[in-house]
Amino acid sequence: MKNPFETPERAAFRDSVERFVKREIAPHGEDWDEAGDFPWELHEKAGALGLFGFGIDEAYGGLGFDDAFMRLESGIALAYGAPGGVNASLGARNIMTGPIAALASDAIKAEVLPGIVSGREGGALAMTEPSGGSDLSRLTASARRDGDTFILDGEKTFITGGMKARWFVVGARTGGEGFGGISLFLVEAGTPGFTRTALDRKMGWWSSDTASLHFDAVQVPAHRQLGEEGVCLLAIMNNFNYERLALAAGCLGMARRCFDDAVAWAKQRETFGKPLISHQVIRHKIADMSARIDALHAYLLHIAWTLNEGEIPAAELAKVKFTASQTAEYCASQAMQILGGAGYLRGQAVERIYREVKVMAIGGGSEEIMKDLAFRQMSL
Ligand SMILES: Cc1cc2nc3c(=O)[nH]c(=O)nc-3n(C[C@H](O)[C@H](O)[C@H](O)COP(=O)(O)OP(=O)(O)OC[C@H]3O[C@@H](n4cnc5c(N)ncnc54)[C@H](O)[C@@H]3O)c2cc1C
């Protein structure tokens, strides 16, 4: 469909991301995923393209501007051509630079952001704990003030990028109950008492490094507290909004990839003496996928426009997050069915995406939590 928000700059940016994915990732992606890792230089190449610089000042290596359409299109292109694990590890830093840009002192920004935005160093956001991720208002990691430091204790889990990152934005309780008692801290890997364990037996996202983090009386300098106690809520909620946009864009890229691979297969495969694509049942599957993909794209474009207008459409971001994961799940299932037995073999995108869709329905705000949030935002 024609995109009414297209500009020459956005088209050029999208083309450069698509070319990057085709050249640097697609030829190796499935092998990297099987191997469970990919070369660090890809982070730096993605950084050079500007993929980590949205909303970050040029003084800290960022783009010096934000554009939700560019975020959207780059998210779609990456998910179309890159395994979810590669995408997740690259993008992990994008969910932790927001709170730093919003809350950190200039000195911290100058120390931390250039390395992360350029891709030379990794960053991760550590909120989820073994006791749960949906209700962050009950997180239990604690940070106790002791002179010029905070003493951090607790556990985090499912942290994307967590095995390789140098910098972590960690949520910990400094005060009473609820979000008001939570603060954010910037913690550096290698600080005594901070250890990490790989979670490497995942259903999907094999090439991403996912970690459990352990904080045992870790001393965090007081100037590495991001903002003041209790400001966590606003910074993190705003951050989650952009994470939801990115995850929904990823779902659209995955759905499109499933669609294209299914159509290509249906054109060349013959059953009952004619191409698979000429059977009406298969055509209906393709039409159903296409309609859902178009609807999701139109929804996302409208949300991107609203974000660019300076508004945060929280209800729509929640709704589009679960609409997107359901669309990706539907398209992965239909594409797998069209590919038949060939779809069940490893080393190709449809099988991988079929495994990867579930995390899109769980991570960054699960479908249940998004529906509840959307309902509450509607003030019915
Ligand atoms: C591969 C992967 C990468 C991740 N990366 C990160 C990361 O980088 N940083 C980070 O902080 N976290 C990360 N997460 C954690 C993710 O955000 C959480 O898994 C998610 O928030 C859900 O939390 P939970 O798994 O503890 O489920 P729970 O909170 O225990 O919930 C379990 C199930 O119950 C449902 N549920 C919960 N409460 C309700 C309710 N009131 N009504 C109805 N249903 C409910 C949930 O939707 C979910 O389906 C990652 C997770 C995965 C799997």
The ligand as an ORCA input file, in Angstrom:
! r2SCAN-3c Opt
* xyz 0 1
  C      13.946    -14.199     25.446
  C      13.522    -13.165     26.441
  C      14.209    -11.965     26.531
  C      13.881    -11.021     27.520
  N      14.624     -9.857     27.640
  C      14.425     -9.048     28.719
  C      15.299     -7.943     28.996
  O      16.212     -7.641     28.209
  N      15.116     -7.221     30.133
  C      14.098     -7.502     31.008
  O      13.981     -6.814     32.020
  N      13.243     -8.535     30.773
  C      13.389     -9.313     29.662
  N      12.535    -10.374     29.419
  C      11.478    -10.652     30.387
  C      10.073    -10.364     29.862
  O       9.845     -8.987     29.797
  C       9.116    -11.124     30.807
  O       9.221    -12.504     30.491
  C       7.703    -10.665     30.686
  O       7.562     -9.354     31.173
  C       6.731    -11.589     31.462
  O       7.190    -11.803     32.762
  P       7.306    -13.314     33.337
  O       7.987    -14.132     32.308
  O       7.947    -13.223     34.674
  O       5.829    -13.835     33.459
  P       4.839    -13.611     34.681
  O       4.819    -12.181     35.068
  O       5.157    -14.606     35.734
  O       3.473    -14.006     33.991
  C       3.240    -15.354     33.507
  C       2.081    -15.336     32.538
  O       0.901    -14.912     33.208
  C       0.360    -13.790     32.549
  N      -0.157    -12.869     33.565
  C       0.544    -12.249     34.549
  N      -0.263    -11.478     35.285
  C      -1.505    -11.602     34.748
  C      -2.783    -11.037     35.057
  N      -2.929    -10.116     36.029
  N      -3.842    -11.395     34.304
  C      -3.704    -12.292     33.288
  N      -2.527    -12.851     32.941
  C      -1.429    -12.506     33.659
  C       1.485    -13.157     31.755
  O       1.004    -12.470     30.646
  C       2.296    -14.375     31.354
  O       1.744    -14.911     30.180
  C      12.803    -11.279     28.384
  C      12.065    -12.484     28.272
  C      12.413    -13.415     27.323
  C      11.629    -14.703     27.243
*
